[in-house]
Amino acid sequence: MAEKRKFKKRFCKYCETKVDYIDYKDLQQLKHSLSERFKIMPRRLTGNCKRHQDMVTISIKRARQTALIPYIVDRKNVVESPFELIR
């Protein structure tokens, strides 16, 4: 039989720093939960708990509505680091 892979336990970085609210205007904090194509990363990759992952999702969606974060990245104009475009 195949052996199960053992991954290290990921911890919620928001629980460790005791964050109560994730602000949609704080882009430096939100960029750790986005992929290079500005997709929201799942809990299994970020290690966030359900409560904080829901807060991250809501704040990213609010930041997209206010045009702080783009909805999609253009495939034709590839940029080395899209996070440099975020101010």
DSSP file (Angstrom, degrees, kcal/mol; ACC not computed):
  #  RESIDUE AA STRUCTURE BP1 BP2  ACC     N-H-->O    O-->H-N    N-H-->O    O-->H-N    TCO  KAPPA ALPHA  PHI   PSI    X-CA   Y-CA   Z-CA
    1    1 A M              0   0    0      0, 0.0     2,-0.2     0, 0.0     0, 0.0   0.000 360.0 360.0 360.0 153.7    0.0    0.0    0.0
    2    2 A A        -     0   0    0      1,-0.1     2,-0.2     0, 0.0     0, 0.0  -0.524 360.0-119.2 -77.5 142.6    1.0    3.5   -0.6
    3    3 A E        -     0   0    0     -2,-0.2     2,-0.2     1,-0.1    -1,-0.1  -0.539  27.1-111.4 -80.6 147.5    2.2    5.5    2.4
    4    4 A K        -     0   0    0     -2,-0.2     2,-0.3     1,-0.1    -1,-0.1  -0.555  32.6-116.8 -75.5 141.0    0.3    8.6    3.4
    5    5 A R        -     0   0    0     -2,-0.2     2,-0.7     1,-0.0    -1,-0.1  -0.590  23.0-142.6 -77.4 139.2    2.2   11.8    2.9
    6    6 A K        -     0   0    0     -2,-0.3     2,-0.3     0, 0.0    -1,-0.0  -0.909  19.2-173.3-107.4 117.5    2.9   13.7    6.1
    7    7 A F        -     0   0    0     -2,-0.7     2,-0.2     1,-0.0     3,-0.0  -0.759  31.5-102.6-104.5 153.3    2.7   17.4    5.8
    8    8 A K        -     0   0    0     -2,-0.3     2,-0.3     1,-0.1    -1,-0.0  -0.496  44.9-100.4 -73.5 147.5    3.7   19.9    8.5
    9    9 A K        -     0   0    0     -2,-0.2     2,-0.4     1,-0.0    -1,-0.1  -0.497  35.3-145.3 -70.8 127.7    0.8   21.4   10.4
   10   10 A R        -     0   0    0     -2,-0.3     2,-0.3    34,-0.1    37,-0.1  -0.779  11.7-153.0 -96.6 140.3   -0.1   24.8    9.2
   11   11 A F        -     0   0    0     -2,-0.4     2,-0.5    35,-0.1    37,-0.1  -0.825  24.9-103.6-113.4 151.3   -1.3   27.4   11.7
   12   12 A C     >  -     0   0    0     -2,-0.3     4,-1.6     1,-0.2    36,-0.1  -0.601  24.2-158.5 -73.4 118.2   -3.5   30.4   11.2
   13   13 A K  H  > S+     0   0    0     -2,-0.5     4,-1.3    33,-0.2    -1,-0.2   0.751  91.7  56.9 -71.8 -21.9   -1.3   33.4   11.2
   14   14 A Y  H  4>S+     0   0    0      2,-0.2     5,-2.5     1,-0.2     4,-0.3   0.842 105.7  49.3 -77.0 -33.8   -4.3   35.6   12.1
   15   15 A C  H >45S+     0   0    0      3,-0.2     3,-0.6     2,-0.2    -2,-0.2   0.873 108.8  53.8 -69.3 -36.8   -5.1   33.6   15.2
   16   16 A E  H 3<5S+     0   0    0     -4,-1.6    -2,-0.2     1,-0.2    -1,-0.2   0.876 114.7  39.5 -65.8 -36.7   -1.4   33.8   16.3
   17   17 A T  T 3<5S-     0   0    0     -4,-1.3    -1,-0.2    -5,-0.1    -2,-0.2   0.410 110.9-124.5 -92.9   2.7   -1.5   37.6   16.1
   18   18 A K  T < 5 -     0   0    0     -3,-0.6     2,-0.4    -4,-0.3    -3,-0.2   0.928  39.7-177.9  57.0  53.2   -5.0   37.8   17.5
   19   19 A V      < -     0   0    0     -5,-2.5    -1,-0.2     1,-0.1     3,-0.1  -0.695  16.9-177.7 -84.1 130.3   -6.6   39.7   14.7
   20   20 A D  S    S+     0   0    0     -2,-0.4     2,-0.4     1,-0.3    -1,-0.1   0.748  70.7  22.6 -96.0 -29.6  -10.2   40.6   15.1
   21   21 A Y        -     0   0    0      2,-0.0     2,-0.6    34,-0.0    -1,-0.3  -0.999  63.6-147.5-143.7 134.7  -10.9   42.3   11.8
   22   22 A I        -     0   0    0     -2,-0.4     2,-0.3    -3,-0.1    -8,-0.0  -0.916  23.8-141.4-104.6 116.6   -9.1   42.1    8.4
   23   23 A D    >   -     0   0    0     -2,-0.6     3,-0.9     1,-0.1     7,-0.1  -0.572   6.0-144.3 -82.7 136.8   -9.3   45.5    6.7
   24   24 A Y  T 3  S+     0   0    0     -2,-0.3    -1,-0.1     1,-0.2     6,-0.0   0.657  98.8  60.4 -73.4 -14.7   -9.8   45.5    2.9
   25   25 A K  T 3  S+     0   0    0      1,-0.1     2,-1.4     2,-0.0    -1,-0.2   0.598  80.9  88.5 -87.9 -11.9   -7.6   48.5    2.5
   26   26 A D    <>  +     0   0    0     -3,-0.9     4,-1.4     1,-0.2     3,-0.4  -0.665  51.7 170.1 -88.1  86.2   -4.5   46.7    4.0
   27   27 A L  H  >  +     0   0    0     -2,-1.4     4,-1.9     1,-0.2    -1,-0.2   0.773  69.0  63.1 -73.5 -27.6   -3.2   45.2    0.7
   28   28 A Q  H  4 S+     0   0    0      1,-0.2     4,-0.3     2,-0.2    -1,-0.2   0.858 107.9  44.0 -65.8 -33.1    0.1   44.1    2.2
   29   29 A Q  H >4 S+     0   0    0     -3,-0.4     3,-0.6     1,-0.2    -1,-0.2   0.842 114.0  49.9 -77.9 -34.0   -1.8   41.7    4.5
   30   30 A L  H >< S+     0   0    0     -4,-1.4     3,-1.8     1,-0.2    -2,-0.2   0.765  93.8  72.3 -76.8 -25.4   -4.2   40.5    1.8
   31   31 A K  G >< S+     0   0    0     -4,-1.9     3,-0.9     1,-0.3    -1,-0.2   0.706  87.1  65.0 -68.6 -17.0   -1.5   39.7   -0.8
   32   32 A H  G <  S+     0   0    0     -3,-0.6    -1,-0.3    -4,-0.3    -2,-0.1   0.666 102.4  49.4 -75.5 -15.4   -0.4   36.6    1.2
   33   33 A S  G <  S+     0   0    0     -3,-1.8     8,-2.6    -4,-0.2     2,-0.4   0.277 100.4  81.1-104.2   9.6   -3.8   35.1    0.6
   34   34 A L  B <  S-A   40   0A   0     -3,-0.9     6,-0.2     6,-0.2     2,-0.1  -0.887  72.2-133.1-115.1 146.7   -3.7   35.7   -3.2
   35   35 A S    >   -     0   0    0      4,-2.5     3,-1.8    -2,-0.4    -2,-0.1  -0.261  41.0 -91.2 -83.2-179.7   -2.0   33.7   -5.9
   36   36 A E  T 3  S+     0   0    0      1,-0.3    -1,-0.1     2,-0.1    -2,-0.0   0.682 130.7  51.4 -69.0 -15.5    0.2   35.2   -8.6
   37   37 A R  T 3  S-     0   0    0      2,-0.1    36,-0.3    45,-0.0    -1,-0.3   0.144 123.1-106.0-104.2  18.1   -3.0   35.5  -10.8
   38   38 A F  S <  S+     0   0    0     -3,-1.8     2,-0.3     1,-0.2    -2,-0.1   0.779  71.9 144.7  63.9  32.1   -4.9   37.2   -8.0
   39   39 A K        -     0   0    0      1,-0.0    -4,-2.5    33,-0.0     2,-0.4  -0.738  58.6-104.8 -93.4 150.1   -7.0   34.2   -7.1
   40   40 A I  B     -A   34   0A   0     -2,-0.3    -6,-0.2    -6,-0.2    -7,-0.0  -0.616  36.5-130.9 -75.5 126.3   -8.0   33.6   -3.5
   41   41 A M        -     0   0    0     -8,-2.6    -1,-0.1    -2,-0.4    -9,-0.0  -0.541  24.0-113.1 -80.1 143.3   -5.9   30.8   -2.1
   42   42 A P    >>  -     0   0    0      0, 0.0     4,-2.0     0, 0.0     3,-1.0  -0.203  23.8-107.6 -74.1 166.8   -7.7   28.0   -0.2
   43   43 A R  H 3> S+     0   0    0      1,-0.2     4,-2.9     2,-0.2     5,-0.3   0.832 114.9  62.7 -61.7 -35.3   -7.5   27.2    3.5
   44   44 A R  H 34 S+     0   0    0      1,-0.2    -1,-0.2     2,-0.2   -34,-0.1   0.757 110.9  39.0 -67.7 -21.9   -5.4   24.1    2.9
   45   45 A L  H <4 S+     0   0    0     -3,-1.0    -1,-0.2     1,-0.1    -2,-0.2   0.823 123.2  37.5 -93.1 -37.4   -2.6   26.1    1.3
   46   46 A T  H  < S-     0   0    0     -4,-2.0   -33,-0.2     2,-0.1    -2,-0.2   0.788  95.5-134.1 -86.0 -27.8   -2.7   29.2    3.6
   47   47 A G     <  +     0   0    0     -4,-2.9    -3,-0.1     1,-0.2    -4,-0.1   0.579  49.7 152.4  85.3   9.2   -3.4   27.4    6.9
   48   48 A N        -     0   0    0     -5,-0.3    -1,-0.2    -6,-0.2     2,-0.1  -0.373  45.8-117.4 -72.0 151.7   -6.1   29.9    7.9
   49   49 A C     >  -     0   0    0      1,-0.1     4,-2.5    -2,-0.1     5,-0.2  -0.377  33.3-102.1 -78.7 169.5   -8.9   28.8   10.2
   50   50 A K  H  > S+     0   0    0      1,-0.2     4,-2.2     2,-0.2     5,-0.2   0.901 119.3  52.7 -62.6 -42.3  -12.5   29.0    8.8
   51   51 A R  H  > S+     0   0    0      1,-0.2     4,-1.5     2,-0.2    -1,-0.2   0.928 115.1  39.5 -60.5 -47.4  -13.3   32.2   10.6
   52   52 A H  H  > S+     0   0    0      2,-0.2     4,-2.5     1,-0.2    -1,-0.2   0.824 111.7  57.1 -75.9 -30.5  -10.3   34.1    9.3
   53   53 A Q  H  X S+     0   0    0     -4,-2.5     4,-2.4     2,-0.2    -1,-0.2   0.897 107.1  49.9 -65.6 -38.2  -10.6   32.6    5.8
   54   54 A D  H  X S+     0   0    0     -4,-2.2     4,-2.2    -5,-0.2    -2,-0.2   0.898 111.3  48.9 -64.1 -39.9  -14.1   33.9    5.6
   55   55 A M  H  X S+     0   0    0     -4,-1.5     4,-2.3     2,-0.2    -2,-0.2   0.891 111.4  49.5 -66.5 -39.2  -12.9   37.4    6.7
   56   56 A V  H  X S+     0   0    0     -4,-2.5     4,-2.4     2,-0.2     5,-0.2   0.921 110.6  50.5 -64.1 -44.3  -10.1   37.3    4.1
   57   57 A T  H  X S+     0   0    0     -4,-2.4     4,-2.1     1,-0.2    -2,-0.2   0.913 112.0  46.5 -61.3 -44.5  -12.5   36.3    1.4
   58   58 A I  H  X S+     0   0    0     -4,-2.2     4,-2.1     1,-0.2    -1,-0.2   0.908 113.3  48.5 -65.4 -41.7  -14.9   39.1    2.2
   59   59 A S  H  X S+     0   0    0     -4,-2.3     4,-2.2     2,-0.2    -2,-0.2   0.860 110.9  50.4 -70.5 -33.4  -12.1   41.7    2.4
   60   60 A I  H  X S+     0   0    0     -4,-2.4     4,-2.0     2,-0.2    -1,-0.2   0.908 110.7  49.7 -67.8 -40.8  -10.6   40.6   -0.9
   61   61 A K  H  X S+     0   0    0     -4,-2.1     4,-1.8    -5,-0.2    -2,-0.2   0.883 111.6  48.7 -65.1 -37.7  -14.0   40.8   -2.6
   62   62 A R  H  X S+     0   0    0     -4,-2.1     4,-1.7     2,-0.2    -1,-0.2   0.894 109.8  51.8 -67.2 -39.5  -14.5   44.3   -1.1
   63   63 A A  H  <>S+     0   0    0     -4,-2.2     5,-2.9     1,-0.2     6,-1.1   0.850 108.9  51.4 -66.0 -33.4  -11.0   45.4   -2.3
   64   64 A R  H ><5S+     0   0    0     -4,-2.0     3,-1.2     4,-0.2    -1,-0.2   0.894 107.8  51.9 -68.6 -39.2  -11.9   44.1   -5.8
   65   65 A Q  H 3<5S+     0   0    0     -4,-1.8    -2,-0.2     1,-0.3    -1,-0.2   0.842 110.3  47.9 -66.6 -32.3  -15.1   46.1   -5.8
   66   66 A T  T 3<5S-     0   0    0     -4,-1.7    -1,-0.3    -5,-0.1    -2,-0.2   0.336 116.8-115.8 -89.9   7.9  -13.3   49.3   -4.9
   67   67 A A  T < 5S+     0   0    0     -3,-1.2    -3,-0.2     2,-0.2    -2,-0.1   0.768  82.3 121.5  66.0  29.9  -10.7   48.6   -7.6
   68   68 A L  S   <S+     0   0    0     -5,-2.9    19,-0.2     1,-0.3    -4,-0.2   0.772  80.4  30.7 -85.9 -29.9   -7.7   48.1   -5.2
   69   69 A I  S    S-     0   0    0     -6,-1.1    -1,-0.3    -9,-0.2    -2,-0.2  -0.990  91.3-119.4-126.1 135.0   -7.2   44.6   -6.5
   70   70 A P        -     0   0    0      0, 0.0     3,-0.1     0, 0.0    -6,-0.1  -0.385  10.1-137.0 -72.6 153.5   -7.9   43.5  -10.1
   71   71 A Y  S    S+     0   0    0      1,-0.2     2,-0.3    -7,-0.1    -7,-0.0   0.912  85.3   7.8 -72.3 -43.8  -10.4   40.7  -10.8
   72   72 A I  S    S-     0   0    0    -33,-0.0     2,-0.4    -3,-0.0    -1,-0.2  -0.898  70.2-125.8-135.2 162.8   -8.2   39.1  -13.4
   73   73 A V        -     0   0    0    -36,-0.3     2,-0.3    -2,-0.3     5,-0.1  -0.933  34.3-112.0-110.3 135.7   -4.7   39.4  -14.8
   74   74 A D        -     0   0    0     -2,-0.4     0, 0.0     3,-0.2     0, 0.0  -0.482  19.0-154.3 -68.4 127.3   -4.2   39.8  -18.5
   75   75 A R  S    S+     0   0    0     -2,-0.3     3,-0.2     1,-0.2    -1,-0.2   0.814  91.0  54.9 -71.6 -30.5   -2.6   36.7  -20.0
   76   76 A K  S    S+     0   0    0      1,-0.2     2,-1.1     2,-0.0    -1,-0.2   0.880 105.3  51.9 -74.4 -37.6   -1.1   38.6  -22.9
   77   77 A N  S    S-     0   0    0      2,-0.0     2,-0.3     0, 0.0    -1,-0.2  -0.720  81.1-169.3-100.3  83.3    0.8   41.2  -20.8
   78   78 A V        -     0   0    0     -2,-1.1     2,-0.4    -3,-0.2    -3,-0.1  -0.576   1.8-162.2 -78.8 132.0    2.7   38.9  -18.4
   79   79 A V        -     0   0    0     -2,-0.3    -2,-0.0     1,-0.1    -1,-0.0  -0.898  20.3-134.7-113.8 142.7    4.3   40.7  -15.5
   80   80 A E  S    S+     0   0    0     -2,-0.4    -1,-0.1     1,-0.3    -2,-0.0   0.950  98.0  14.2 -62.1 -50.0    7.1   39.2  -13.4
   81   81 A S    >   -     0   0    0      1,-0.1     3,-1.4    -3,-0.1     4,-0.3  -0.896  63.4-173.1-129.5 102.0    5.6   40.2  -10.1
   82   82 A P  G >  S+     0   0    0      0, 0.0     3,-1.1     0, 0.0     4,-0.4   0.712  81.6  70.9 -68.6 -17.4    2.0   41.4  -10.2
   83   83 A F  G 3  S+     0   0    0      1,-0.3     3,-0.5     2,-0.2   -52,-0.1   0.681  84.9  67.6 -74.2 -15.0    2.1   42.4   -6.5
   84   84 A E  G <  S+     0   0    0     -3,-1.4    -1,-0.3     1,-0.2    -4,-0.0   0.741  91.9  61.8 -71.6 -21.2    4.4   45.3   -7.5
   85   85 A L  S <  S+     0   0    0     -3,-1.1     2,-0.4    -4,-0.3    -1,-0.2   0.749  86.8  87.4 -74.0 -23.6    1.4   46.8   -9.3
   86   86 A I              0   0    0     -3,-0.5   -17,-0.1    -4,-0.4   -18,-0.0  -0.630 360.0 360.0 -76.9 129.4   -0.5   47.0   -6.0
   87   87 A R              0   0    0     -2,-0.4    -1,-0.1   -19,-0.2   -59,-0.1   0.445 360.0 360.0 -91.7 360.0    0.3   50.2   -4.2
